[in-house]
Amino acid sequence: MPRFDYTSVGFITFDCLGRPVENIPPKGDTYFIEELTLAVSGAAGSAVVVAAKHGLASQAVGGIGHDDMGAWVIGKLKSFGIDTSNMEPCPGFATSSSIVTTRPDGARPALHKLGATGGFTITDDQLDRVIDTRILHVGGVGLMNRMDASGRTAEVMKAAKERGAVTTLDVFAATRNDMALVAPLLPHTDYFMPSEEEAMALSGLTDFEDIAKFLIDQGTGAVVLTLGENGAMYRDSQGVAFDMPAFKVDVVCTCGCGDCFNAGFATGLHLGKSMEDCVRLGQAASAQNATGLGSQAGVRDLETTFCFLDETPTR
């Protein structure tokens, strides 16, 4: 049996979030806000916390700096029972960190310091432990400069699949040029889960059916597009296709919603659920996340997530 149920590799950040923020104060002025909090976030960080909250034996793999933010991230991950043996201190890099200015409607403009996400790698000595997992999630391709440029991400995903792991992938994509980093990974990806904006940027297309076909033709087993308030769509290489509406919730902050979706989906895989149920679990994790300030703030545990599924109406 693998040591871990879930391994999350990549973009792990220290976030400071405040709300509601409508404008940045001019000059040296001060505005007062109602809430301020700290959170572990990022495409890998938010996901691994939700997986741990759902009861999966989880490990985080990424980079931190030799600084207070890095020490806080490690302590917070450990507080959820997450293994941090492969969180790499990166000399010369600060911990990846963000200041998130959450708007009254839940939008979350951010100021980000890339930091150690761009400086870490997975060494040969680490590889066996990293891929000793039932599910390997890579989150943050496009920000993992050292891993992306060296081809190491593809090597790790290939090794994980050869060992029998299920692989899931999320990205940070803004332009068509980012497809060059993603394309080598898709043949080693079982489930590719970009947002609608990322998928459009990568493909250069706007029609979601065309986008899904384009990405499946690149080698991924399935595409799961997260569509915000419009729900999610699933398409796979075997011809399975379905759409799911979003849940109705009062949105506080959307920071990390897509990342929490990925962990909810992985929870479904871990439990042997149908693809429809995996997507619903992903949406439930994402929707709960939106009800609190800071990634995963609204996610408590698996029992609460199942209750949310049963009790919350869809749009």
N, C-alpha and C positions, 0 to 999 in steps of 0.2 A: 504494500500500500504506500502511496506517496506520503511524504511527511506533511505536506500542506494541501489544503483544499483550494486555496486561492493565492496566487502570487501576482502582485501588481508592480510593474516596472515602469519607471520613467519620471514624469513631471510631478514632483512633490514639493509643495510650497508652504511657507508661513504666510498667513493672511491676517491683516488687521482690517476689520470691516466696521463701517459706521452707517447709520440710517436715521431718518431720511436726509439725503443730501440733494438739494436742488441746484446749488451753485457752489463753486469754490470761492472762499472769501478773497476779495481783492487786497493787494498789498499786505499789510500785517494784521488785517482784521481777523476776528474770530466769530464763527457762527456756532450756535449750540445745537446739538442733535440729541435724539432720544435714546439711541442704543449704540454701544460699542462692544465688539467682541474679537477674540482671536480664534483662528481655526487652522487646522491642517487642510490644505486644499490641493488643487491641481488634478489633472486627468488621472494620475495614478494614486495620489494621496486621498482624494475624496472617495474614490472607489474602494480602496483597501479598508478605510474606516467603516464604510457601510457594510462591506462583506463581513468584517469582524463583528459588527453589531448584530448581524444576521446569524452569527454563530459559526461562521466558517473559520477554520484554522488558517490564518493569513500571515503572509510576510510582505514587507515593503522593500523595494529595491530601487535605490536612487542615490542622489548626491546631496550632501549638506556642506556648509562652511564651518570653519572653526569660530563660531560666533554664538551669541545668545539665542538667535532665532533657530539655529540648528539644534542647540541643546533642548530648546522648547519643543521642537518638532519630534525629536526622538522620545522625549518624556511623554508627550501626548500620544504618540503611536503606541508606546508600551502600555499606557493606561487602558487602552482598548484590548490588550493582550496580543498585539501585533508583533511578530518577530522582526527585529531591526538589524540582524547580523550583517545584512548586505546593504545597509545604508552607509555609503562611502564618504568619509571626510575628504574633501577635495582641496588641497593646498592652493592658495591663490584665488579661491572662489568664495564669495559670500553665499549664504543660503538663499535659494530662490524665494523671493518675498513679494507680496503685493499689498498695496493700500487700495481697498475697494470702497467706492463711494456709492452706496446703494440708493437708488432713486425711489421716490414714493410709489412708483408702479412696479418696483422689483427689479428693474434694469440695474446693471452693476458695472458701470465704467470703472476701470482699474488703472493704476499705475504699477508697473511690474519691473522688478529687477531679475533678469534671467538667472544669473548665478550658477550654482553647482549643478543644476539640471543639464547645463551645457558642458559640464566638465567631468561627469562620472562615466565609468565604463564597467562592464562585467568581465572580469578576468577569467582565465581558464581555471584558476583555483576556485572561483566562486560558482562556476557554471553548473556543476553537479547539484548543488544545493538550490540554486535558482530554479532549475527545471524539475526538481523533485516535488511536483505539484499536479493536482488534477486539472486545474485551470490556470493558464498563464495569460495575464492581461498586460498589454503594452499600451500605455497612455501618454501621449505627448510627443509623438513623432513630429519633427519640425522644430522642436525646441531642444532635443537631445543631441546637441551638436557633435560631440565626440562619438557617440554611438551611431548616429546617422551617417556621419562622413566616412567612418571606417567600415561600414557594412556589418557591424557587430549585431545590430538589432535583428537583421535577417538570420544571422547565424544562430542566435539564441532561440528565435521562434522556430527555426527548422529543427534544432536539437530537441526542443520541447515536444514538437509534434512527433518526432521519431521515437520519443520516449512514451508517447501515448497521451500527452496532455491535450486538452481542448484549448485553442488559442483565440483570444479576442483582441481587437485592435481599435484604438481611438487616436485621433491626430489633432494637431494644431495647424490648420491649413488656411492660408489667406489668398493664395494665387494659384494659377495653373502650374507654375513652376514647381510647386511643392509635390506634384505628382511623381516627380523623379525620385523622391525619397520614399514614397508610399508604394510605388509599383513593385519593387523587389520583395516587399513584405506580403503582398496579397496572396501569392501561392502558398504561403505558410499560415494563412489566416482562415480560421473556421467562420468567425463572425466579425464583420467589419461594421463599426457603429459610429459613423460620423454624424454631425448635425447637418441639417439641410444646407446651411451656409457653407460649411466645409466641403460637403459633397459637390455642391455647385462650383466652388472654387477649384477643386481638384479636377473635375471633369470638363469644365468649360461649358456645361450643359445646364438647362433650366427645367426640363421636363423630368419629373422624378422617375418615371418608368425608364426613360433613356439613361438616366444616371445609374440606376440599379443594374441595368444590362451592361453598361460600360464597365462598371466595377467588377461584376461577376465575370465578365470576359477577361479581366486582368488576373483572375485566378482565385479570388476569395470564394469560400463556400456559400456565404450568405451576406446580404447587406441589410442592416437594420437602420433606417433613417429616423432620427428624432426630429419632430416637426413642431416643437413648442406646443402652443395651445391647440394645434391641429392634430396632435397625437403622434403616432408612429406608424411606419410601414415596414413590412418584412418581405423580402424577396430572396429566394435562394436558387442555387444552381440546379436543383431538382424540379423546379417549376412551382414550388410552394409559394403562395402569395396571399397576404392578408394585410388589412389596415386596422388600427385600433384608435378609438377616440381618446382624448386626454381626460383626466379627472378634473372635476370642478373644485378648486380650492381658492382660498383667499391668499394671494401671493404677497409674501414679505420680501423675499430676495431670491433671485434665480441663479445666484452664484453656485456652480457645481452641479446643477440639475442634470446635465448630460452625463457627468461622471458618476453620479449616484444611480442613474438609469443603468449604466454598465454593470454596476455591482448587483443591482436587483436582478438583472437579466442573468448574471452568473449564478446568483442564488438559485434561480429556477433550474439552471443546468445542473447544479450540484444536487438538487432535490429530485432530478429526473423528470421534471415537468415537461409538458408539451411546449412547442414553440410559442403558441398563443399565450400560455400561462407564463412563460419566461418573459415575454414582452410586457404582460400586465404587471408582473413583479417589478420589472424595470421602471415602468411608469409610476407604480405606487411609491417606489423609493424616491424617484425624481419629484413627484408631487408633494410628498411629505417634506422633502428637503426645502421646497419653495415656501413652506409655511414658517420657517425660522430664519434668523440671520446667521449666515455662515454655513459653509458646506457641511452637510449631514446633520445640521442642527435639529431638523424636524424628524429625523429617523431615530427611533429608540431601539427596537429589537424586532425579531422576526414575527413574534406573536402580534405585536402592534401593527406591523405591515400587513399581515393577513386580515386583521380586523378592518384596517383602512380599505383594503380591497373589497370587503363585503359591504361596507357601510357608505362608501363615498360614491356619489353619482358621477357619471361622465358627462362631457359637454354634448 
